Structures are given as structure tokens and as C-alpha cells.
């Protein structure tokens, strides 16, 4: 697996020879700038030409099997912490889209393999990548915040392509509930109350929620609250008990147990371990 010491990198990469199968510990958007290639992702092969681009998650294997036409690839490589330090747990584009910061994962559709290949029909993706390259080259004041904003624009724009290609989205009821949770995770969200609002039985709404999102209502709510907790732990000096309350937990023990299941460590350990990284990233954005 190829590692990257920083949280973000973008470059124009000439591919003169076939590249063997490899994977990464970061997210990658690979854009065909010139030429063509027979590309394999997770064992599935497809020919890519100028204007095609591929999304790749942590650990996904891919290779350039045959190359031609003076192949050049724009490699946009990043870890979610490049957008926000609290997103260090994200390991896929789906998780990133579903994070509290962006909150549009319901339109992602859990794509995999060749389905993660897109066509930049109007050149919008290329223009964003060119702006990123220029920012990295010039490194003027505020270049890192600009790159962070461009990354968000790139991700949301790609999501819109996914939505157009796979129009089956969450039912209105489920989408409305998810937006309410993302707007205020700490509110007392109760499945029974939402079911009454939509004149449904709670069991029926629960099944609909799982079928449309792939997870239980309670799990989605807990995840949104834990993502909020991560942000508060890194961006404020608020004591952990108060953070628990801000995330909708009146019982500090329940909050700590849920956080440990989510992050693998306690809230205080998370703050201590991630604080140095968060401060370092913030300094790059100034």
C-alpha cells in the first residue's frame, strides 16, 4: 500500500509504462488529462480516455494495464482530514459525503468498481483541478483554505453526477429525517414521533429507513452525534460532560461508551491525540 506523509497532494503524472496493481492509504481522484489507458479497479477493467475520472477509496486496488497517447493523469490525493481534522475516521468517499460536515451521503448510492468511473462532459471537474494545481504551484496567502474549498466543490459536484446517473434516492420521508438529524444532531430525534408525522407505523418507517440508507435509524443518529462530538473536542475547550449534553446525551457514561465504540478511544484520549494534528493543519490554512 502506498502512503502519503501529508494530507493533500495534487500533481500531473505522466504514465509512460503500464503500472502494476497497488492501493493507497488516502482517497484519490484520478483524471485522464491526455491519452488513454486500460484501467482496472478492484478486478474490473475499463478503457479510460481524456475527460474520464475515477474515485478510489482507501485500500482499493487499481492498475494501469495498457497505456497510450502520451497518457497523463491528474492525481488528486487527499485524506479527509485535509478538509476538516474531525474527519480523520473517514476511509471512503461515501463516508466523507455522509459526514456531518457535508451531509449528502444519501445520494451516493454505495458505488464500487467500474461504477466509480465518471465522464467530465462539460470540463467542470478539469477546471477545478487546474485551479488546485495553480494554487499549489503559487502557494499565495490562503492557498490551503482555497484548496479545501475547491475540494468540497469537487466532491459535491461529483455527487451530483452520481445522483444524475443513479436517480433512485431516499424516499421523501427518509430524506427529510436525515436532513433534520444533520441540522441538529443533539435534538431528541425519536423514530416514533417521525412515524406519527408521516402516518406510518414505526416498524414500517424503520424498514424504509434501512432499505434507503443501509443502516438503522439509531445507528445513523449516533454516528451524526459522534461526528459532532469530534468537531467539538478539536475545535473547542469545552469540557467533555458539556460536549455530551451538546450532542444530545444527558448521561455522560452513555456518551463515553458510544464515543469509544465510534472512535476506539475515549473522548479525552481523542482530544489529546488529535489536538497536535489539528493545530498543525490549522497553521497550514493561515
N, C-alpha and C positions, 0 to 999 in steps of 0.2 A: 504494500500500500504506500502511495506517495503522500508525504506530509508537507505541510506548508507552515513555516515559522510565524508568519504574520496572519492577520485576519482577512486581508484582502490583497488581491493581485490581479492585474489585467495586462495582457500583452498580445501582440500579433506573433503567431508561432508558425514559421514555415515548416511544413511536413514534407520532407523530401523522400522519405522511405516509409514503408509500412511500419506501424507501431504495434508492438505486442500487447496483449491483454494486461491491463493494470486497473487499479482502483485508487481512491483518494480518501483522505480524512477531511474533506471540505465539500461544499457544493460547487458545481461547475455548470456554467452555460458555455457551450462550445458552438461558435458561429462560423459557418463557412464563408470566409471573406473572398476567396478566389479558388478556382479549380473544383475538384470533385474527389470523393472517396467512397469506398465501400466500407461502411462503419458498422460495427457490431456492438450492441449494448445488451448485457445480460443474456448472451447467447442468441440474440435475434439480430439479423443483418439487414441493412438497408442502404441504398445508394443515396448520398447527400451531395447536393450541388450548391452553388453560390446562392446565399439567401436562406438556406436551411439552418436551423439551430436545434441543439439538443440540451435538455435538462438532465443533470445527473446528481443523484443524492450521495451522501456519504456511503462508501463501501460498494457502490455499484461498479461492475467490471465492464470495460469497453476497450475497443481496439480500432485502429485504422488499418484495415486489411489490405486494401489496394488504394493507391493514391495516383492522381494525375492532374494535369492542367496547372502545374505550379501551385499546388494546394497551400493555402494559407488559412489558418484558423485563429479567430479571436477567442482567447481563453479568458473568461471572466470567472475567477476563482475566489470564493469567499466563505467565511464561516458566519453563521447568523449573528454572532456577537459583533461583527462589523457594523451591523445596523443598530443593535442595542445589546449591551452587555448582559442583560437579563435573558437573552435568547440562546445562551450557550448550550442549553439542553437539546436544541433542535438539530435533527440529523437528516432532514429531508425538506424538499420544497413544500410538501403537504403540511408538515408540522409548522413551518415558517408562516405559511399562509393562514394557518389556523391559530396562530399565536394571538394573544390579546392585543399586541401592537398593531397587527394588520387586520386580522379578524375576518377573512373572507375564504376560509378553507372549505366551507360548504360547497363552493363552486369548483373545487379542484378535481374531484372525481377519482382520486387514487390511481392516477395513471402510472403505467410502468412500461418498460421495454420500448419497442418501436413507437408506441403511442406517445412517447415523450419527445417526438420529433415534430418541429413546427416550421412553417414557412413564413418568412418575413415579407409578406406580399407588398406592403407599401413602404418598406425601408425604415419603419419607425424604430425597430429594435437596433438596427445598424446605427442610426443617428444617436441613440442613447449611448451605445458602446463607444462610438467615436468621441463623444463628449467626455466619457470616463477616461479614455486614453489621453485626451488632451489635458484633462485635469491632473492626471498622474505625471504627465510629461512636464507641465509648467510648475505644478505644486505652488500655486499662489496662495495667499491668505484664504483660509476657509476651504481649501480643496477637499479635505476629508469630509466635512459636513455636506459638501456638494455631491461627493461620490455616494455618501449614504442616502441622500435624497434621490439620486439617479438610480441607485439600486432598488429603492422602494418603487419608483416609477416603472422600472424594468419588470419587477416581479408582478406588480398589479396589471401591467399591460399584457404580460404573458398569461395571467389568469383569465383575462378577458378573451384571449384566443381560445383557451381551454373551454370556456363557457360557450363560445360560439360553436365549437366543434362537438361538444357534448352537452346539448341543451337541457338534458334531464337534470333538474336541480331540485333542491329540497322543496317539499310542499310549502305553501304559504304559511301554514301554522308553525311548522318546524323552523323555517327561516326567521319568522317573527320572534320566536322564543330565543333563538340563538343570538339575534341582534340585541334583545333585551338583556341577556346574560352578559354579553360583551360590553354593553353600555354601562352596566353597574353590577359587577360580579358579586358585590357584598350584599345586595338586596336579598330578601327572603324568597328566593325562587322556589315555588312548590309546584310539582307536576300536577297535583290535584286541582290547584287553582287555575292553571293554564288549561287543563282539560275542561273545566267548567266554563271557561271563557269561550272555548270553541265547541261547546255542547258535545263533548266526547267523553267516553269512559277513560279513566286514567290508564288502564291496561292497553286500550287501543292507541292512545297517544304515545305511550311508551314504545309499543311495537313500531309505530310510524317513525318515531324519532330514531330508533336503532336502524330501521331499514334505510332511512335517508342519510344518516350521518355515520353509521358503522359503529356507534358506541352508545352506551347507556346515558340517559339524561343526567344521572347523578355523577357519572364519571366526567362528562363534559363540563358540568358546573364546577366540580372540584378542580379540574385542570385549569380553567379560567381563573379561579381564585388563587391557585398556586402561582400562576404566571404573574398575577398582580402582586402577590407576596414577594416574588423575586425582584420585581422592579422597586418596591418599597424598601426592601432590605439593602439594595445597592444605591438607590438614589436619595435616601433619607437617613437620618439618625434616629428615627422613631423607634422606641423600644419594641421588642418582639411582641409582648402582650397587646400593645396598641395596634400593631400590624395585624394581629389575629382578628381583632374587632373590625378593622377596616376591610378585612377580607371576608367578613360575614361569619366569623367564629366567635361565639361567646365563651367557649370552653378552650382555654389555652392548650390543654393536653391533647384534645382532638385536633387542633391546628398543628401542633408539633408532630403528631403521628402521621397526619396526612402529608405534611411537608416532607417528612423523611421518606415516605413511600414515593413521593414525586421526585425528589432530588437526590435521595440516597444518603443525605446528611441532615443534621439539624439546622434550623434557621440561623442560629448563631454561627455555626461552622460555615454555612454557606456565605454569610456576610464576611466572615474573616478570610476565607479562602479566595473569594471572588473580588474583594474590595480592591486589592492591588491591581488586578487586571482591569477592573472598571476605571480606576483612576488613570491608568496608563492609556486606555482607549480614549478617555475624555481629553487628555492632553493632546492627542493627535488631532482632535477635531477643532482645536482652537486656532 
